[in-house]
Amino acid sequence: MPQLDTSTWLINIVSMILTLFIVFQLKISKHSYPMHPEAKTTKMAKRLTPWESKWTKIYSPLSLPQQ
């Protein structure tokens, strides 16, 4: 059974990591980010729904009278 030649593994792994780093750097550098980001103010409008304006009772199927 022949020996597995692992002498080229290190250069392959290092070159792959270097290539991935360069590709990601190029991808990130193409994005345009705003110079001064500001938080958006969001005002939530209070909407009254029918079940909020009155008290309702939820009946469990097990608490209903037997038929």
All heavy atoms as TSV, in Angstrom:
chain	resi	resn	atom	element	x	y	z
A	1	MET	N	N	0.851	-1.168	0.000
A	1	MET	CA	C	0.000	0.000	0.000
A	1	MET	C	C	0.903	1.240	0.000
A	1	MET	O	O	1.775	1.364	0.849
A	1	MET	CB	C	-0.875	-0.013	1.266
A	1	MET	CG	C	-1.959	0.981	1.172
A	1	MET	SD	S	-3.511	0.173	1.361
A	1	MET	CE	C	-4.245	0.957	2.704
A	2	PRO	N	N	0.674	2.159	-0.939
A	2	PRO	CA	C	1.555	3.329	-1.024
A	2	PRO	C	C	1.287	4.316	0.119
A	2	PRO	O	O	0.167	4.404	0.632
A	2	PRO	CB	C	1.202	3.939	-2.377
A	2	PRO	CG	C	-0.145	3.435	-2.699
A	2	PRO	CD	C	-0.283	2.097	-2.032
A	3	GLN	N	N	2.324	5.057	0.490
A	3	GLN	CA	C	2.199	6.081	1.530
A	3	GLN	C	C	1.450	7.290	0.960
A	3	GLN	O	O	1.585	7.611	-0.216
A	3	GLN	CB	C	3.576	6.570	1.961
A	3	GLN	CG	C	4.270	5.800	3.055
A	3	GLN	CD	C	3.453	5.625	4.299
A	3	GLN	OE1	O	2.855	4.574	4.466
A	3	GLN	NE2	N	3.415	6.601	5.160
A	4	LEU	N	N	0.706	7.922	1.817
A	4	LEU	CA	C	0.000	9.128	1.429
A	4	LEU	C	C	0.966	10.299	1.518
A	4	LEU	O	O	1.553	10.553	2.564
A	4	LEU	CB	C	-1.196	9.363	2.357
A	4	LEU	CG	C	-2.066	10.572	2.050
A	4	LEU	CD1	C	-2.674	10.441	0.656
A	4	LEU	CD2	C	-3.146	10.711	3.083
A	5	ASP	N	N	1.133	10.991	0.405
A	5	ASP	CA	C	2.078	12.107	0.369
A	5	ASP	C	C	1.395	13.362	0.916
A	5	ASP	O	O	0.484	13.897	0.300
A	5	ASP	CB	C	2.546	12.335	-1.066
A	5	ASP	CG	C	3.587	13.432	-1.146
A	5	ASP	OD1	O	4.232	13.703	-0.115
A	5	ASP	OD2	O	3.737	14.014	-2.227
A	6	THR	N	N	1.833	13.812	2.083
A	6	THR	CA	C	1.233	14.984	2.728
A	6	THR	C	C	2.141	16.201	2.655
A	6	THR	O	O	1.908	17.179	3.353
A	6	THR	CB	C	0.915	14.675	4.199
A	6	THR	OG1	O	2.136	14.320	4.854
A	6	THR	CG2	C	-0.090	13.548	4.312
A	7	SER	N	N	3.152	16.160	1.834
A	7	SER	CA	C	4.100	17.268	1.802
A	7	SER	C	C	3.497	18.533	1.191
A	7	SER	O	O	3.960	19.631	1.498
A	7	SER	CB	C	5.351	16.857	1.017
A	7	SER	OG	O	5.010	16.560	-0.313
A	8	THR	N	N	2.493	18.408	0.366
A	8	THR	CA	C	1.916	19.589	-0.282
A	8	THR	C	C	0.678	20.122	0.446
A	8	THR	O	O	0.094	21.118	0.015
A	8	THR	CB	C	1.540	19.267	-1.738
A	8	THR	OG1	O	0.593	18.198	-1.733
A	8	THR	CG2	C	2.767	18.877	-2.538
A	9	TRP	N	N	0.273	19.462	1.504
A	9	TRP	CA	C	-0.939	19.870	2.199
A	9	TRP	C	C	-0.801	21.260	2.815
A	9	TRP	O	O	-1.728	22.059	2.753
A	9	TRP	CB	C	-1.301	18.864	3.289
A	9	TRP	CG	C	-1.920	17.612	2.741
A	9	TRP	CD1	C	-1.889	17.183	1.459
A	9	TRP	CD2	C	-2.642	16.647	3.474
A	9	TRP	NE1	N	-2.551	15.992	1.343
A	9	TRP	CE2	C	-3.017	15.633	2.569
A	9	TRP	CE3	C	-3.001	16.506	4.801
A	9	TRP	CZ2	C	-3.750	14.531	2.965
A	9	TRP	CZ3	C	-3.723	15.403	5.191
A	9	TRP	CH2	C	-4.103	14.417	4.268
A	10	LEU	N	N	0.328	21.554	3.405
A	10	LEU	CA	C	0.507	22.832	4.084
A	10	LEU	C	C	0.387	23.992	3.102
A	10	LEU	O	O	-0.338	24.956	3.366
A	10	LEU	CB	C	1.864	22.881	4.795
A	10	LEU	CG	C	2.159	24.196	5.518
A	10	LEU	CD1	C	1.199	24.371	6.672
A	10	LEU	CD2	C	3.592	24.231	5.986
A	11	ILE	N	N	1.039	23.909	1.991
A	11	ILE	CA	C	0.975	25.008	1.019
A	11	ILE	C	C	-0.427	25.138	0.440
A	11	ILE	O	O	-0.904	26.246	0.163
A	11	ILE	CB	C	2.058	24.840	-0.080
A	11	ILE	CG1	C	2.172	26.106	-0.930
A	11	ILE	CG2	C	1.769	23.646	-0.951
A	11	ILE	CD1	C	2.724	27.281	-0.183
A	12	ASN	N	N	-1.126	24.035	0.266
A	12	ASN	CA	C	-2.508	24.090	-0.231
A	12	ASN	C	C	-3.433	24.782	0.773
A	12	ASN	O	O	-4.256	25.618	0.394
A	12	ASN	CB	C	-3.031	22.691	-0.526
A	12	ASN	CG	C	-2.496	22.152	-1.830
A	12	ASN	OD1	O	-2.107	22.899	-2.707
A	12	ASN	ND2	N	-2.467	20.837	-1.935
A	13	ILE	N	N	-3.301	24.423	2.027
A	13	ILE	CA	C	-4.162	25.002	3.061
A	13	ILE	C	C	-3.861	26.487	3.233
A	13	ILE	O	O	-4.766	27.319	3.308
A	13	ILE	CB	C	-4.002	24.224	4.380
A	13	ILE	CG1	C	-4.583	22.815	4.220
A	13	ILE	CG2	C	-4.689	24.951	5.527
A	13	ILE	CD1	C	-4.297	21.887	5.367
A	14	VAL	N	N	-2.598	26.842	3.269
A	14	VAL	CA	C	-2.218	28.238	3.443
A	14	VAL	C	C	-2.671	29.071	2.248
A	14	VAL	O	O	-3.204	30.178	2.421
A	14	VAL	CB	C	-0.689	28.353	3.667
A	14	VAL	CG1	C	-0.245	29.800	3.585
A	14	VAL	CG2	C	-0.298	27.739	4.992
A	15	SER	N	N	-2.499	28.562	1.055
A	15	SER	CA	C	-2.928	29.321	-0.129
A	15	SER	C	C	-4.446	29.443	-0.190
A	15	SER	O	O	-4.972	30.479	-0.609
A	15	SER	CB	C	-2.383	28.675	-1.402
A	15	SER	OG	O	-2.939	27.396	-1.572
A	16	MET	N	N	-5.167	28.430	0.264
A	16	MET	CA	C	-6.621	28.496	0.284
A	16	MET	C	C	-7.095	29.553	1.277
A	16	MET	O	O	-7.982	30.361	0.956
A	16	MET	CB	C	-7.215	27.137	0.655
A	16	MET	CG	C	-8.723	27.121	0.759
A	16	MET	SD	S	-9.379	25.629	1.482
A	16	MET	CE	C	-8.733	25.734	3.132
A	17	ILE	N	N	-6.504	29.581	2.452
A	17	ILE	CA	C	-6.892	30.567	3.458
A	17	ILE	C	C	-6.563	31.978	2.967
A	17	ILE	O	O	-7.363	32.909	3.119
A	17	ILE	CB	C	-6.212	30.256	4.804
A	17	ILE	CG1	C	-6.808	28.977	5.388
A	17	ILE	CG2	C	-6.352	31.410	5.783
A	17	ILE	CD1	C	-6.109	28.464	6.613
A	18	LEU	N	N	-5.414	32.154	2.369
A	18	LEU	CA	C	-5.027	33.454	1.833
A	18	LEU	C	C	-5.991	33.897	0.729
A	18	LEU	O	O	-6.418	35.058	0.681
A	18	LEU	CB	C	-3.595	33.398	1.304
A	18	LEU	CG	C	-3.042	34.702	0.759
A	18	LEU	CD1	C	-2.904	35.721	1.875
A	18	LEU	CD2	C	-1.714	34.459	0.084
A	19	THR	N	N	-6.360	32.983	-0.139
A	19	THR	CA	C	-7.294	33.303	-1.221
A	19	THR	C	C	-8.664	33.687	-0.670
A	19	THR	O	O	-9.277	34.661	-1.126
A	19	THR	CB	C	-7.428	32.102	-2.178
A	19	THR	OG1	O	-6.132	31.748	-2.653
A	19	THR	CG2	C	-8.330	32.423	-3.345
A	20	LEU	N	N	-9.154	32.932	0.309
A	20	LEU	CA	C	-10.441	33.260	0.917
A	20	LEU	C	C	-10.396	34.629	1.589
A	20	LEU	O	O	-11.341	35.415	1.491
A	20	LEU	CB	C	-10.839	32.193	1.931
A	20	LEU	CG	C	-11.391	30.900	1.351
A	20	LEU	CD1	C	-11.603	29.882	2.449
A	20	LEU	CD2	C	-12.686	31.151	0.618
A	21	PHE	N	N	-9.304	34.939	2.262
A	21	PHE	CA	C	-9.158	36.232	2.910
A	21	PHE	C	C	-9.210	37.358	1.880
A	21	PHE	O	O	-9.913	38.352	2.067
A	21	PHE	CB	C	-7.839	36.269	3.687
A	21	PHE	CG	C	-7.577	37.588	4.346
A	21	PHE	CD1	C	-8.253	37.940	5.502
A	21	PHE	CD2	C	-6.666	38.468	3.803
A	21	PHE	CE1	C	-8.017	39.167	6.105
A	21	PHE	CE2	C	-6.418	39.689	4.399
A	21	PHE	CZ	C	-7.094	40.040	5.552
A	22	ILE	N	N	-8.504	37.192	0.788
A	22	ILE	CA	C	-8.481	38.225	-0.259
A	22	ILE	C	C	-9.860	38.383	-0.886
A	22	ILE	O	O	-10.334	39.510	-1.107
A	22	ILE	CB	C	-7.413	37.892	-1.316
A	22	ILE	CG1	C	-6.022	38.022	-0.704
A	22	ILE	CG2	C	-7.553	38.776	-2.538
A	22	ILE	CD1	C	-4.907	37.504	-1.580
A	23	VAL	N	N	-10.535	37.284	-1.151
A	23	VAL	CA	C	-11.867	37.354	-1.774
A	23	VAL	C	C	-12.847	38.078	-0.851
A	23	VAL	O	O	-13.609	38.942	-1.293
A	23	VAL	CB	C	-12.370	35.935	-2.129
A	23	VAL	CG1	C	-13.856	35.941	-2.436
A	23	VAL	CG2	C	-11.581	35.384	-3.288
A	24	PHE	N	N	-12.819	37.744	0.437
A	24	PHE	CA	C	-13.734	38.400	1.363
A	24	PHE	C	C	-13.393	39.871	1.542
A	24	PHE	O	O	-14.280	40.705	1.673
A	24	PHE	CB	C	-13.760	37.687	2.717
A	24	PHE	CG	C	-14.664	36.483	2.719
A	24	PHE	CD1	C	-14.147	35.204	2.747
A	24	PHE	CD2	C	-16.042	36.635	2.685
A	24	PHE	CE1	C	-14.975	34.094	2.731
A	24	PHE	CE2	C	-16.878	35.531	2.673
A	24	PHE	CZ	C	-16.341	34.262	2.703
A	25	GLN	N	N	-12.135	40.211	1.545
A	25	GLN	CA	C	-11.748	41.613	1.637
A	25	GLN	C	C	-12.260	42.387	0.421
A	25	GLN	O	O	-12.727	43.514	0.548
A	25	GLN	CB	C	-10.228	41.756	1.749
A	25	GLN	CG	C	-9.667	41.296	3.068
A	25	GLN	CD	C	-10.171	42.121	4.223
A	25	GLN	OE1	O	-10.284	43.329	4.146
A	25	GLN	NE2	N	-10.507	41.443	5.307
A	26	LEU	N	N	-12.163	41.802	-0.752
A	26	LEU	CA	C	-12.655	42.464	-1.950
A	26	LEU	C	C	-14.172	42.619	-1.918
A	26	LEU	O	O	-14.717	43.636	-2.330
A	26	LEU	CB	C	-12.227	41.696	-3.199
A	26	LEU	CG	C	-10.739	41.776	-3.541
A	26	LEU	CD1	C	-10.420	40.832	-4.688
A	26	LEU	CD2	C	-10.349	43.196	-3.884
A	27	LYS	N	N	-14.870	41.589	-1.421
A	27	LYS	CA	C	-16.328	41.674	-1.332
A	27	LYS	C	C	-16.749	42.771	-0.361
A	27	LYS	O	O	-17.660	43.543	-0.631
A	27	LYS	CB	C	-16.906	40.338	-0.869
A	27	LYS	CG	C	-17.067	39.315	-1.967
A	27	LYS	CD	C	-17.724	38.099	-1.377
A	27	LYS	CE	C	-18.566	37.337	-2.337
A	27	LYS	NZ	N	-19.539	38.031	-3.082
A	28	ILE	N	N	-16.082	42.835	0.787
A	28	ILE	CA	C	-16.438	43.821	1.803
A	28	ILE	C	C	-16.110	45.232	1.320
A	28	ILE	O	O	-16.847	46.179	1.586
A	28	ILE	CB	C	-15.728	43.490	3.137
A	28	ILE	CG1	C	-16.336	42.222	3.732
A	28	ILE	CG2	C	-15.833	44.637	4.131
A	28	ILE	CD1	C	-15.598	41.692	4.928
A	29	SER	N	N	-15.022	45.385	0.594
A	29	SER	CA	C	-14.616	46.720	0.170
A	29	SER	C	C	-15.540	47.307	-0.892
A	29	SER	O	O	-15.534	48.514	-1.103
A	29	SER	CB	C	-13.180	46.684	-0.364
A	29	SER	OG	O	-13.136	45.974	-1.584
A	30	LYS	N	N	-16.351	46.492	-1.543
A	30	LYS	CA	C	-17.254	46.988	-2.576
A	30	LYS	C	C	-18.549	47.570	-1.995
A	30	LYS	O	O	-19.300	48.228	-2.703
A	30	LYS	CB	C	-17.591	45.885	-3.567
A	30	LYS	CG	C	-16.398	45.493	-4.415
A	30	LYS	CD	C	-16.826	44.672	-5.593
A	30	LYS	CE	C	-15.646	44.172	-6.381
A	30	LYS	NZ	N	-14.854	45.221	-6.984
A	31	HIS	N	N	-18.815	47.324	-0.709
A	31	HIS	CA	C	-20.027	47.859	-0.079
A	31	HIS	C	C	-19.819	49.322	0.258
A	31	HIS	O	O	-18.747	49.738	0.679
A	31	HIS	CB	C	-20.372	47.083	1.196
A	31	HIS	CG	C	-20.893	45.715	0.919
A	31	HIS	ND1	N	-22.169	45.484	0.455
A	31	HIS	CD2	C	-20.314	44.503	1.033
A	31	HIS	CE1	C	-22.348	44.183	0.303
A	31	HIS	NE2	N	-21.236	43.576	0.647
A	32	SER	N	N	-20.879	50.101	0.082
A	32	SER	CA	C	-20.820	51.508	0.474
A	32	SER	C	C	-21.644	51.683	1.748
A	32	SER	O	O	-22.842	51.401	1.780
A	32	SER	CB	C	-21.370	52.390	-0.633
A	32	SER	OG	O	-22.712	52.051	-0.898
A	33	TYR	N	N	-20.970	52.116	2.776
A	33	TYR	CA	C	-21.607	52.321	4.072
A	33	TYR	C	C	-21.865	53.804	4.281
A	33	TYR	O	O	-21.080	54.642	3.843
A	33	TYR	CB	C	-20.719	51.782	5.196
A	33	TYR	CG	C	-20.493	50.297	5.111
A	33	TYR	CD1	C	-19.289	49.787	4.634
A	33	TYR	CD2	C	-21.481	49.411	5.491
A	33	TYR	CE1	C	-19.079	48.432	4.547
A	33	TYR	CE2	C	-21.287	48.045	5.405
A	33	TYR	CZ	C	-20.079	47.569	4.938
A	33	TYR	OH	O	-19.880	46.217	4.850
A	34	PRO	N	N	-22.941	54.179	4.972
A	34	PRO	CA	C	-23.195	55.595	5.240
A	34	PRO	C	C	-22.121	56.167	6.171
A	34	PRO	O	O	-21.640	55.479	7.072
A	34	PRO	CB	C	-24.574	55.603	5.898
A	34	PRO	CG	C	-24.809	54.214	6.358
A	34	PRO	CD	C	-24.002	53.317	5.468
A	35	MET	N	N	-21.770	57.432	5.924
A	35	MET	CA	C	-20.707	58.043	6.726
A	35	MET	C	C	-21.141	58.254	8.174
A	35	MET	O	O	-20.400	57.997	9.099
A	35	MET	CB	C	-20.298	59.390	6.106
A	35	MET	CG	C	-19.645	59.245	4.753
A	35	MET	SD	S	-18.186	58.206	4.798
A	35	MET	CE	C	-17.082	59.275	5.691
A	36	HIS	N	N	-22.365	58.765	8.376
A	36	HIS	CA	C	-22.838	59.030	9.726
A	36	HIS	C	C	-24.191	58.343	9.917
A	36	HIS	O	O	-25.240	58.946	9.674
A	36	HIS	CB	C	-22.984	60.543	9.964
A	36	HIS	CG	C	-21.702	61.275	9.785
A	36	HIS	ND1	N	-20.657	61.165	10.663
A	36	HIS	CD2	C	-21.287	62.115	8.815
A	36	HIS	CE1	C	-19.651	61.919	10.240
A	36	HIS	NE2	N	-20.017	62.501	9.108
A	37	PRO	N	N	-24.184	57.095	10.335
A	37	PRO	CA	C	-25.469	56.411	10.513
A	37	PRO	C	C	-26.242	57.003	11.687
A	37	PRO	O	O	-25.680	57.343	12.715
A	37	PRO	CB	C	-25.069	54.962	10.789
A	37	PRO	CG	C	-23.676	55.043	11.292
A	37	PRO	CD	C	-23.050	56.259	10.663
A	38	GLU	N	N	-27.535	57.168	11.485
A	38	GLU	CA	C	-28.396	57.712	12.528
A	38	GLU	C	C	-29.512	56.724	12.819
A	38	GLU	O	O	-30.003	56.036	11.926
A	38	GLU	CB	C	-28.996	59.045	12.081
A	38	GLU	CG	C	-27.957	60.119	11.825
A	38	GLU	CD	C	-28.577	61.379	11.260
A	38	GLU	OE1	O	-29.812	61.397	11.077
A	38	GLU	OE2	O	-27.818	62.323	11.002
A	39	ALA	N	N	-29.887	56.696	14.077
A	39	ALA	CA	C	-30.968	55.799	14.476
A	39	ALA	C	C	-32.294	56.355	13.985
A	39	ALA	O	O	-32.551	57.559	14.073
A	39	ALA	CB	C	-30.990	55.646	15.983
A	40	LYS	N	N	-33.126	55.504	13.456
A	40	LYS	CA	C	-34.438	55.921	12.993
A	40	LYS	C	C	-35.396	55.953	14.177
A	40	LYS	O	O	-35.406	55.042	15.005
A	40	LYS	CB	C	-34.976	54.961	11.939
A	40	LYS	CG	C	-34.221	54.996	10.645
A	40	LYS	CD	C	-34.873	54.080	9.639
A	40	LYS	CE	C	-34.123	54.126	8.317
A	40	LYS	NZ	N	-34.718	53.205	7.350
A	41	THR	N	N	-36.189	56.994	14.233
A	41	THR	CA	C	-37.185	57.072	15.292
A	41	THR	C	C	-38.481	56.476	14.755
A	41	THR	O	O	-39.028	56.937	13.747
A	41	THR	CB	C	-37.419	58.535	15.730
A	41	THR	OG1	O	-37.793	59.292	14.598
A	41	THR	CG2	C	-36.149	59.125	16.329
A	42	THR	N	N	-38.934	55.460	15.429
A	42	THR	CA	C	-40.182	54.811	15.012
A	42	THR	C	C	-41.220	55.039	16.095
A	42	THR	O	O	-40.992	54.742	17.267
A	42	THR	CB	C	-39.976	53.308	14.797
A	42	THR	OG1	O	-39.440	52.746	15.993
A	42	THR	CG2	C	-39.029	53.053	13.645
A	43	LYS	N	N	-42.349	55.597	15.701
A	43	LYS	CA	C	-43.441	55.829	16.639
A	43	LYS	C	C	-44.508	54.779	16.383
A	43	LYS	O	O	-45.011	54.647	15.280
A	43	LYS	CB	C	-44.019	57.231	16.448
A	43	LYS	CG	C	-43.031	58.319	16.803
A	43	LYS	CD	C	-43.651	59.685	16.623
A	43	LYS	CE	C	-42.640	60.763	16.968
A	43	LYS	NZ	N	-43.185	62.101	16.765
A	44	MET	N	N	-44.783	54.037	17.429
A	44	MET	CA	C	-45.797	53.006	17.315
A	44	MET	C	C	-47.176	53.611	17.574
A	44	MET	O	O	-47.414	54.205	18.630
A	44	MET	CB	C	-45.546	51.881	18.329
A	44	MET	CG	C	-44.234	51.145	18.112
A	44	MET	SD	S	-44.212	50.220	16.589
A	44	MET	CE	C	-45.329	48.922	17.007
A	45	ALA	N	N	-48.050	53.505	16.607
A	45	ALA	CA	C	-49.409	54.006	16.769
A	45	ALA	C	C	-50.205	52.981	17.566
A	45	ALA	O	O	-50.219	51.796	17.244
A	45	ALA	CB	C	-50.045	54.243	15.408
A	46	LYS	N	N	-50.846	53.453	18.619
A	46	LYS	CA	C	-51.630	52.553	19.457
A	46	LYS	C	C	-52.973	52.305	18.790
A	46	LYS	O	O	-53.768	53.222	18.560
A	46	LYS	CB	C	-51.832	53.188	20.843
A	46	LYS	CG	C	-52.616	52.341	21.795
A	46	LYS	CD	C	-51.871	51.084	22.158
A	46	LYS	CE	C	-52.687	50.300	23.177
A	46	LYS	NZ	N	-52.234	48.956	23.321
A	47	ARG	N	N	-53.203	51.072	18.443
A	47	ARG	CA	C	-54.465	50.701	17.805
A	47	ARG	C	C	-55.261	49.849	18.778
A	47	ARG	O	O	-54.768	48.837	19.265
A	47	ARG	CB	C	-54.201	49.904	16.527
A	47	ARG	CG	C	-53.509	50.709	15.464
A	47	ARG	CD	C	-53.338	49.899	14.212
A	47	ARG	NE	N	-52.572	50.634	13.222
A	47	ARG	CZ	C	-51.912	50.087	12.241
A	47	ARG	NH1	N	-51.929	48.777	12.085
A	47	ARG	NH2	N	-51.239	50.822	11.382
A	48	LEU	N	N	-56.477	50.265	19.016
A	48	LEU	CA	C	-57.332	49.481	19.901
A	48	LEU	C	C	-58.053	48.418	19.085
A	48	LEU	O	O	-58.732	48.723	18.115
A	48	LEU	CB	C	-58.348	50.377	20.603
A	48	LEU	CG	C	-57.778	51.272	21.709
A	48	LEU	CD1	C	-58.876	52.148	22.281
A	48	LEU	CD2	C	-57.153	50.440	22.800
A	49	THR	N	N	-57.871	47.206	19.494
A	49	THR	CA	C	-58.567	46.102	18.848
A	49	THR	C	C	-59.770	45.728	19.705
A	49	THR	O	O	-59.807	46.055	20.894
A	49	THR	CB	C	-57.623	44.905	18.684
A	49	THR	OG1	O	-57.061	44.587	19.957
A	49	THR	CG2	C	-56.492	45.226	17.713
A	50	PRO	N	N	-60.755	45.078	19.139
A	50	PRO	CA	C	-61.971	44.761	19.913
A	50	PRO	C	C	-61.680	43.961	21.173
A	50	PRO	O	O	-62.334	44.156	22.194
A	50	PRO	CB	C	-62.821	43.957	18.928
A	50	PRO	CG	C	-62.343	44.366	17.582
A	50	PRO	CD	C	-60.893	44.695	17.749
A	51	TRP	N	N	-60.689	43.086	21.147
A	51	TRP	CA	C	-60.441	42.279	22.334
A	51	TRP	C	C	-59.626	43.029	23.386
A	51	TRP	O	O	-59.529	42.594	24.516
A	51	TRP	CB	C	-59.751	40.962	21.968
A	51	TRP	CG	C	-58.467	41.139	21.217
A	51	TRP	CD1	C	-57.246	41.373	21.735
A	51	TRP	CD2	C	-58.309	41.090	19.809
A	51	TRP	NE1	N	-56.316	41.484	20.742
A	51	TRP	CE2	C	-56.934	41.312	19.538
A	51	TRP	CE3	C	-59.182	40.894	18.732
A	51	TRP	CZ2	C	-56.437	41.341	18.246
A	51	TRP	CZ3	C	-58.671	40.913	17.454
A	51	TRP	CH2	C	-57.310	41.138	17.226
A	52	GLU	N	N	-59.075	44.190	23.033
A	52	GLU	CA	C	-58.374	44.985	24.035
A	52	GLU	C	C	-59.319	45.927	24.776
A	52	GLU	O	O	-59.045	46.332	25.901
A	52	GLU	CB	C	-57.256	45.809	23.382
A	52	GLU	CG	C	-56.078	44.987	22.942
A	52	GLU	CD	C	-55.026	45.838	22.266
A	52	GLU	OE1	O	-55.323	46.996	21.921
A	52	GLU	OE2	O	-53.914	45.347	22.075
A	53	SER	N	N	-60.410	46.309	24.132
A	53	SER	CA	C	-61.315	47.284	24.757
A	53	SER	C	C	-62.290	46.644	25.733
A	53	SER	O	O	-62.903	47.336	26.531
A	53	SER	CB	C	-62.080	48.046	23.678
A	53	SER	OG	O	-62.861	47.141	22.920
A	54	LYS	N	N	-62.489	45.361	25.695
A	54	LYS	CA	C	-63.404	44.720	26.628
A	54	LYS	C	C	-62.786	43.429	27.157
A	54	LYS	O	O	-61.873	42.869	26.559
A	54	LYS	CB	C	-64.742	44.426	25.955
A	54	LYS	CG	C	-64.657	43.477	24.792
A	54	LYS	CD	C	-66.019	43.280	24.157
A	54	LYS	CE	C	-65.913	42.322	22.983
A	54	LYS	NZ	N	-67.197	42.096	22.349
A	55	TRP	N	N	-63.284	43.005	28.310
A	55	TRP	CA	C	-62.774	41.797	28.936
A	55	TRP	C	C	-63.441	40.597	28.285
A	55	TRP	O	O	-64.671	40.560	28.122
A	55	TRP	CB	C	-63.072	41.829	30.432
A	55	TRP	CG	C	-62.534	40.655	31.155
A	55	TRP	CD1	C	-61.279	40.483	31.587
A	55	TRP	CD2	C	-63.278	39.487	31.525
A	55	TRP	NE1	N	-61.159	39.285	32.214
A	55	TRP	CE2	C	-62.363	38.641	32.193
A	55	TRP	CE3	C	-64.590	39.077	31.363
A	55	TRP	CZ2	C	-62.743	37.404	32.694
A	55	TRP	CZ3	C	-64.965	37.846	31.861
A	55	TRP	CH2	C	-64.047	37.028	32.525
A	56	THR	N	N	-62.665	39.645	27.875
A	56	THR	CA	C	-63.237	38.435	27.291
A	56	THR	C	C	-62.749	37.235	28.073
A	56	THR	O	O	-61.657	37.233	28.636
A	56	THR	CB	C	-62.817	38.276	25.820
A	56	THR	OG1	O	-61.395	38.247	25.763
A	56	THR	CG2	C	-63.342	39.410	24.971
A	57	LYS	N	N	-63.557	36.224	28.100
A	57	LYS	CA	C	-63.199	35.005	28.810
A	57	LYS	C	C	-62.948	33.912	27.771
A	57	LYS	O	O	-63.742	33.723	26.854
A	57	LYS	CB	C	-64.317	34.582	29.752
A	57	LYS	CG	C	-63.952	33.405	30.604
A	57	LYS	CD	C	-65.014	33.133	31.655
A	57	LYS	CE	C	-64.603	31.970	32.513
A	57	LYS	NZ	N	-65.609	31.649	33.526
A	58	ILE	N	N	-61.834	33.223	27.914
A	58	ILE	CA	C	-61.495	32.138	26.999
A	58	ILE	C	C	-61.862	30.831	27.677
A	58	ILE	O	O	-61.409	30.552	28.790
A	58	ILE	CB	C	-59.992	32.184	26.655
A	58	ILE	CG1	C	-59.652	33.504	25.988
A	58	ILE	CG2	C	-59.611	30.999	25.773
A	58	ILE	CD1	C	-58.180	33.725	25.779
A	59	TYR	N	N	-62.691	30.045	27.014
A	59	TYR	CA	C	-63.134	28.786	27.564
A	59	TYR	C	C	-62.260	27.657	27.045
A	59	TYR	O	O	-62.053	27.513	25.845
A	59	TYR	CB	C	-64.598	28.512	27.203
A	59	TYR	CG	C	-65.559	29.453	27.880
A	59	TYR	CD1	C	-66.039	30.582	27.237
A	59	TYR	CD2	C	-65.963	29.200	29.183
A	59	TYR	CE1	C	-66.913	31.441	27.860
A	59	TYR	CE2	C	-66.843	30.062	29.824
A	59	TYR	CZ	C	-67.295	31.190	29.160
A	59	TYR	OH	O	-68.154	32.028	29.790
A	60	SER	N	N	-61.792	26.870	27.945
A	60	SER	CA	C	-61.046	25.682	27.568
A	60	SER	C	C	-62.038	24.592	27.186
A	60	SER	O	O	-63.099	24.464	27.801
A	60	SER	CB	C	-60.186	25.213	28.758
A	60	SER	OG	O	-59.636	23.960	28.479
A	61	PRO	N	N	-61.726	23.777	26.176
A	61	PRO	CA	C	-62.679	22.707	25.793
A	61	PRO	C	C	-62.967	21.745	26.934
A	61	PRO	O	O	-64.049	21.181	27.019
A	61	PRO	CB	C	-61.978	21.997	24.646
A	61	PRO	CG	C	-60.989	22.983	24.118
A	61	PRO	CD	C	-60.594	23.835	25.276
A	62	LEU	N	N	-62.030	21.582	27.871
A	62	LEU	CA	C	-62.256	20.646	28.942
A	62	LEU	C	C	-63.190	21.230	30.015
A	62	LEU	O	O	-63.790	20.491	30.788
A	62	LEU	CB	C	-60.921	20.271	29.594
A	62	LEU	CG	C	-59.947	19.530	28.668
A	62	LEU	CD1	C	-58.628	19.307	29.366
A	62	LEU	CD2	C	-60.548	18.204	28.228
A	63	SER	N	N	-63.306	22.561	30.102
A	63	SER	CA	C	-64.160	23.166	31.130
A	63	SER	C	C	-65.602	23.335	30.655
A	63	SER	O	O	-66.447	23.763	31.419
A	63	SER	CB	C	-63.590	24.520	31.533
A	63	SER	OG	O	-63.711	25.441	30.473
A	64	LEU	N	N	-65.870	23.080	29.377
A	64	LEU	CA	C	-67.235	23.214	28.871
A	64	LEU	C	C	-68.093	22.068	29.396
A	64	LEU	O	O	-67.605	20.972	29.669
A	64	LEU	CB	C	-67.227	23.196	27.338
A	64	LEU	CG	C	-66.558	24.392	26.672
A	64	LEU	CD1	C	-66.520	24.168	25.159
A	64	LEU	CD2	C	-67.292	25.666	26.994
A	65	PRO	N	N	-69.403	22.316	29.578
A	65	PRO	CA	C	-70.278	21.223	30.055
A	65	PRO	C	C	-70.349	20.083	29.036
A	65	PRO	O	O	-70.267	20.298	27.853
A	65	PRO	CB	C	-71.629	21.907	30.240
A	65	PRO	CG	C	-71.552	23.154	29.457
A	65	PRO	CD	C	-70.112	23.538	29.340
A	66	GLN	N	N	-70.517	18.906	29.593
A	66	GLN	CA	C	-70.601	17.737	28.722
A	66	GLN	C	C	-71.914	17.747	27.957
A	66	GLN	O	O	-72.964	18.122	28.480
A	66	GLN	CB	C	-70.512	16.449	29.565
A	66	GLN	CG	C	-69.169	16.261	30.249
A	66	GLN	CD	C	-68.076	15.971	29.243
A	66	GLN	OE1	O	-68.296	15.350	28.216
A	66	GLN	NE2	N	-66.878	16.469	29.531
A	67	GLN	N	N	-71.891	17.301	26.735
A	67	GLN	CA	C	-73.103	17.267	25.928
A	67	GLN	C	C	-73.663	15.875	25.875
A	67	GLN	O	O	-73.017	14.909	25.815
A	67	GLN	CB	C	-72.797	17.746	24.503
A	67	GLN	CG	C	-72.456	19.216	24.476
A	67	GLN	CD	C	-72.150	19.682	23.055
A	67	GLN	OE1	O	-72.142	18.897	22.125
A	67	GLN	NE2	N	-71.912	20.967	22.925
